[in-house]
Amino acid sequence: MQPSHNEPILSVTEREAINAGRWFSTLSPSLRHDILRLATVKRFKDGAQIYARGDAPHDWFACAKGAVRMSSTSLAGRQTTLTYLEPGAWFGAMSTFLDEPRTRDAHAHGDTTLVCVSKESFRTILSNHIEFYDALLRLQAQRIRQIYGLVEDLNTLPLRARLAKQLMHLTRSYGMRTHDDPQEIRIGLQLVQEELAQLLGASRQRVNQELKRMEREDCIRVEPSGLVVRDSEALQAIVNEGC
């Protein structure tokens, strides 16, 4: 694991992202304090590898800034992006808990800051906080529910509805209001169409066709710097039509 450089302290914005995380915010103050007390901060440049499939689990992680691209590589060498983890998301717990090799590749997407808890510190927290076991179970249950939801969408929703649903998810995780129109939301996560297509299990050509259709319908705007959602309600309507 080769971070670009290390800074021992989280910025105010990075700490806010961790504290506001869906899972971390439910923990007791003492458990949150011990996790962060025993953690280190590492910063990665865009595209840097965090870990590879088969690596030993040295750390448990949380994303504090940027994004983490989780991917899988086939026997033929084709890499497929499975998901992007946003600020506030924790990952790598099961490999650390079971002390088993990583099952996915993880790379920084954009300049990324991670909170890292070593395997030894992870065990210390387990020893000192009985609630940590239940918290980890809830964390994994949330992840499994997300995976089942993605599988269900892939098998039941048309591409147009899956794309609309993915864009809505991206606006919740990475959305920023534009200066020109407060109703518009710019997706801060920079994705090329091939990466978006991989998330949806579709070809780049089909995803491009659907994006152009949504743009003609004034749902979104495609810019060189990324996507802007112009009408969230229209996207939700597309999802509902596909159900």
Secondary structure as GFF3:
##gff-version 3
##sequence-region A 1 243
A	DSSP	beta_strand	5	6	.	.	.	ID=ss1
A	DSSP	alpha_helix	12	19	.	.	.	ID=ss2
A	DSSP	three_ten_helix	24	26	.	.	.	ID=ss3
A	DSSP	alpha_helix	29	37	.	.	.	ID=ss4
A	DSSP	beta_strand	40	44	.	.	.	ID=ss5
A	DSSP	beta_strand	49	51	.	.	.	ID=ss6
A	DSSP	beta_strand	59	73	.	.	.	ID=ss7
A	DSSP	beta_strand	79	85	.	.	.	ID=ss8
A	DSSP	beta_strand	90	91	.	.	.	ID=ss9
A	DSSP	alpha_helix	93	98	.	.	.	ID=ss10
A	DSSP	beta_strand	105	118	.	.	.	ID=ss11
A	DSSP	alpha_helix	119	128	.	.	.	ID=ss12
A	DSSP	alpha_helix	131	156	.	.	.	ID=ss13
A	DSSP	alpha_helix	159	174	.	.	.	ID=ss14
A	DSSP	beta_strand	175	177	.	.	.	ID=ss15
A	DSSP	beta_strand	185	187	.	.	.	ID=ss16
A	DSSP	alpha_helix	193	200	.	.	.	ID=ss17
A	DSSP	alpha_helix	204	216	.	.	.	ID=ss18
A	DSSP	beta_strand	220	223	.	.	.	ID=ss19
A	DSSP	beta_strand	226	229	.	.	.	ID=ss20
A	DSSP	alpha_helix	232	242	.	.	.	ID=ss21
###
